[in-house]
Amino acid sequence: MPLTRIVYCSELVKNIGSNEISDILDVSRENNAKQAVSGVLLFNSDYFLQCLEGSRAAVNRIYCRICCDQRHHNAQLLAYGEVSQRLFGAWSMAYVPWTEATRTTIAQYSSSTEFNPYQMSSESVIKLLEELGQLLLTSEH
Ligand SMILES: Cc1cc2nc3c(=O)[nH]c(=O)nc-3n(C[C@H](O)[C@H](O)[C@H](O)COP(=O)(O)O)c2cc1C
C-alpha cells in the first residue's frame, strides 16, 4: 500500500476551547499510532492545517472521520498524493507551538502576516510543512 499524504485546512468552530484542542491531539496520537499514521496539526484561533501520512487506506479513513467532526467545518484539501518519504515520521501527531520561529517560517510562505492556510498555494503549504518538520526536529534535540 503506497505511502500517501493528505494535507487539508479547515475553520475552527467559534466556541472551541483549548481543552478540546488537547483532546483532539490526544485522540489523534492514540489512533494514528495504531495505524502507523504520522502527521502534524497546526492551528491558530481561526484555522487548522493538518498533514496526515501513512497507508492510503488509513489516511483516507481518518480524513473521512475528521471531515464529520463538528469542531471544525469547511475542510478543503490542499494536497493529496503518494510520497516517497514522511515529513513527520517521528510523530503520530506533532503539535507546532506558536513561537516566533513558527511565525517567521509561516510568514515566509504567506502573502500576509496572518496564518491563513486557505490563501496558500499547495506548493507553499508543502514547503512550509517541510520547514516545520525540520524546526520540530531541531527544537526537540
Ligand atoms: C482538526 C481535527 C483533527 C483531527 N485529527 C485526527 C487524527 O489525526 N486522528 C484521529 O484519529 N482523529 C482526529 N480527529 C478526531 C476525529 O474527528 C474523531 O473525533 C476521532 O478520531 C474519534 O476517535 P474515537 O472513535 O477513537 O473516539 C481530529 C479532529 C479534528 C477536529
The ligand as an SDF file (V2000), in Angstrom:
LIG
                    3D

 31 33  0  0  0  0  0  0  0  0999 V2000
   -8.9230   19.3280   13.2880 C   0  0  0  0  0  0  0  0  0  0  0  0
   -9.1060   17.8960   13.7450 C   0  0  0  0  0  0  0  0  0  0  0  0
   -8.0760   16.9830   13.5360 C   0  0  0  0  0  0  0  0  0  0  0  0
   -8.2380   15.6540   13.9220 C   0  0  0  0  0  0  0  0  0  0  0  0
   -7.2210   14.7600   13.6860 N   0  0  0  0  0  0  0  0  0  0  0  0
   -7.3890   13.4530   13.9790 C   0  0  0  0  0  0  0  0  0  0  0  0
   -6.3810   12.4980   13.6750 C   0  0  0  0  0  0  0  0  0  0  0  0
   -5.3180   12.8070   13.1420 O   0  0  0  0  0  0  0  0  0  0  0  0
   -6.6280   11.1990   14.0060 N   0  0  0  0  0  0  0  0  0  0  0  0
   -7.7750   10.8010   14.6100 C   0  0  0  0  0  0  0  0  0  0  0  0
   -7.9330    9.6010   14.8780 O   0  0  0  0  0  0  0  0  0  0  0  0
   -8.7390   11.6870   14.9240 N   0  0  0  0  0  0  0  0  0  0  0  0
   -8.5710   13.0000   14.6350 C   0  0  0  0  0  0  0  0  0  0  0  0
   -9.5540   13.9120   14.9650 N   0  0  0  0  0  0  0  0  0  0  0  0
  -10.7000   13.4560   15.7600 C   0  0  0  0  0  0  0  0  0  0  0  0
  -11.7290   12.7570   14.9160 C   0  0  0  0  0  0  0  0  0  0  0  0
  -12.5320   13.6990   14.2350 O   0  0  0  0  0  0  0  0  0  0  0  0
  -12.6100   11.8530   15.7930 C   0  0  0  0  0  0  0  0  0  0  0  0
  -13.2060   12.6240   16.8140 O   0  0  0  0  0  0  0  0  0  0  0  0
  -11.8210   10.7550   16.4330 C   0  0  0  0  0  0  0  0  0  0  0  0
  -10.9840   10.1150   15.5060 O   0  0  0  0  0  0  0  0  0  0  0  0
  -12.7740    9.7070   17.0550 C   0  0  0  0  0  0  0  0  0  0  0  0
  -11.9750    8.8030   17.7000 O   0  0  0  0  0  0  0  0  0  0  0  0
  -12.6290    7.6250   18.5740 P   0  0  0  0  0  0  0  0  0  0  0  0
  -13.5890    6.9290   17.6430 O   0  0  0  0  0  0  0  0  0  0  0  0
  -11.4420    6.8140   18.9860 O   0  0  0  0  0  0  0  0  0  0  0  0
  -13.3110    8.3230   19.7200 O   0  0  0  0  0  0  0  0  0  0  0  0
   -9.4300   15.2450   14.5650 C   0  0  0  0  0  0  0  0  0  0  0  0
  -10.4540   16.1780   14.7670 C   0  0  0  0  0  0  0  0  0  0  0  0
  -10.2990   17.4880   14.3630 C   0  0  0  0  0  0  0  0  0  0  0  0
  -11.4020   18.4910   14.5960 C   0  0  0  0  0  0  0  0  0  0  0  0
  1  2  1  0
  2  3  1  0
  2 30  2  0
  3  4  2  0
  4  5  1  0
  4 28  1  0
  5  6  2  0
  6  7  1  0
  6 13  1  0
  7  8  2  0
  7  9  1  0
  9 10  1  0
 10 11  2  0
 10 12  1  0
 12 13  2  0
 13 14  1  0
 14 15  1  0
 14 28  1  0
 15 16  1  0
 16 17  1  0
 16 18  1  0
 18 19  1  0
 18 20  1  0
 20 21  1  0
 20 22  1  0
 22 23  1  0
 23 24  1  0
 24 25  2  0
 24 26  1  0
 24 27  1  0
 28 29  2  0
 29 30  1  0
 30 31  1  0
M  END
$$$$
